[in-house]
Amino acid sequence: MNRELIENEPAFPSIHTDINDVPVRGMTLRDYFAAKAMQGYIAGGYDVYPYKAYKMADMMLEERRK
């Protein structure tokens, strides 16, 4: 699986529709991992910067590829 496909993989694969019946995929797996990383930073009392959370998410995706 290539990097772009993995990063854009939906965290929750079910597809739903918005109020106009337009398909919506929701957040990507990368976004989900970043949100979890940010939650951990906040819980640990660390300064929160979105780029740190996405860097951690990228590392988790890299490890997942192995």
NUVEXBA-587037 format. One record per residue: residue in three letters; x, y, z of N, C-alpha, C in turn. Coordinates in steps of 0.001 Angstrom, whole numbers, padded with zeros to 6 digits, always signed. Example, Ala and Ser with C-alpha at 12.3 -4.5 7.8 and 13.67 -1.06 7.14 Angstrom:
! residues 2
ALA+013190-005690+007800+012300-004500+007800+013200-003300+007800/SER+012850-002250+007080+013670-001060+007140+012900+000030+007870/
This chain:
! residues 66
MET+000857-001175+000000+000000+000000+000000+000902+001237+000000/ASN+000621+002215-000847+001501+003380-000889+001167+004373+000221/ARG+002113+005269+000478+002004+006204+001597+000752+007076+001518/GLU+000477+007614+000338-000676+008500+000197-001979+007765+000498/LEU-002076+006545+000041-003283+005754+000281-003460+005490+001772/ILE-002389+005151+002462-002469+004882+003901-002843+006147+004666/GLU-002225+007281+004320-002510+008530+005025-003936+008993+004803/ASN-004508+008665+003669-005864+009103+003363-006906+008033+003643/GLU-006469+006920+004211-007392+005847+004556-008365+006361+005619/PRO-009654+006090+005459-010595+006573+006469-010409+005860+007801/ALA-010502+006609+008888-010383+006015+010217-011598+005150+010523/PHE-012731+005574+010036-013978+004848+010230-014562+004609+008838/PRO-014354+003438+008274-014652+003204+006863-016088+003385+006402/SER-017040+003363+007302-018409+003500+006820-018622+004889+006230/ILE-019282+004911+005108-019563+006175+004431-020994+006568+004748/HIS-021168+007804+005124-022516+008302+005378-022763+009507+004482/THR-023945+010044+004514-024260+011198+003677-024619+012384+004556/ASP-024381+013573+004014-024762+014780+004729-026244+015074+004456/ILE-026714+016223+004880-028144+016539+004728-028571+016665+003269/ASN-027597+016840+002358-027907+016930+000926-027647+015610+000206/ASP-027503+014519+000962-027218+013185+000418-025900+013106-000341/VAL-024939+013940+000047-023596+013904-000537-022749+012977+000326/PRO-022066+011993-000279-021238+011072+000524-020133+011812+001286/VAL-019969+011452+002541-018955+012054+003415-018147+010927+004026/ARG-016840+010995+003925-015981+009945+004479-015553+010208+005911/GLY-015508+011423+006352-015060+011709+007710-013552+011893+007766/MET-012978+011711+008939-011550+011952+009116-010703+010794+008591/THR-009484+011144+008211-008548+010122+007752-007904+009446+008955/LEU-007247+008346+008707-006529+007643+009764-005436+008547+010338/ARG-004790+009321+009486-003761+010254+009946-004360+011293+010892/ASP-005532+011849+010544-006206+012806+011419-006570+012168+012760/TYR-007040+010933+012715-007426+010220+013935-006208+010023+014847/PHE-005099+009560+014257-003881+009385+015048-003398+010716+015621/ALA-003471+011785+014839-003036+013103+015316-003912+013570+016479/ALA-005204+013334+016382-006112+013724+017465-005779+012962+018746/LYS-005488+011672+018615-005123+010875+019790-003789+011343+020384/ALA-002845+011672+019515-001553+012171+020003-001740+013494+020732/MET-002559+014385+020169-002802+015680+020811-003476+015484+022164/GLN-004397+014549+022244-005063+014243+023510-004037+013800+024556/GLY-003084+012982+024120-002032+012533+025035-001148+013671+025503/TYR-000800+014583+024591+000006+015747+024970-000730+016585+026015/ILE-002022+016812+025781-002808+017614+026725-002886+016930+028086/ALA-003168+015633+028084-003281+014884+029338-001963+014867+030106/GLY-000857+014861+029367+000455+014837+029999+000957+016199+030432/GLY+000176+017243+030153+000558+018593+030566+001592+019240+029667/TYR+001775+018718+028469+002743+019280+027530+002121+020408+026713/ASP+002980+021281+026186+002504+022291+025251+001946+021589+024028/VAL+000846+022090+023517+000180+021441+022398+000383+022247+021121/TYR+000990+021595+020146+001181+022186+018832+000700+021170+017810/PRO-000209+021566+016920-000728+020601+015944+000355+019912+015122/TYR+001432+020625+014768+002470+019985+013956+003129+018838+014708/LYS+003222+018928+016032+003775+017819+016823+002852+016609+016757/ALA+001554+016869+016842+000582+015773+016799+000623+015078+015443/TYR+000742+015859+014355+000802+015248+013026+002137+014546+012793/LYS+003197+015044+013403+004489+014353+013296+004393+012986+013983/MET+003758+012959+015140+003555+011693+015851+002659+010773+015024/ALA+001615+011316+014420+000717+010513+013577+001484+009915+012408/ASP+002365+010700+011802+003168+010188+010685+004076+009054+011142/MET+004630+009168+012353+005469+008099+012883+004642+006845+013144/MET+003408+007021+013623+002546+005859+013856+002171+005188+012538/LEU+001911+005973+011503+001601+005404+010192+002812+004661+009631/GLU+003995+005224+009842+005225+004569+009363+005405+003217+010052/GLU+005182+003192+011348+005315+001935+012105+004253+000924+011648/ARG+003073+001420+011335+001982+000556+010891+002322-000123+009556/ARG+003117+000549+008727+003493-000003+007419+004419-001199+007529/LYS+005121-001318+008643+006125-002390+008797+005501-003749+008943/
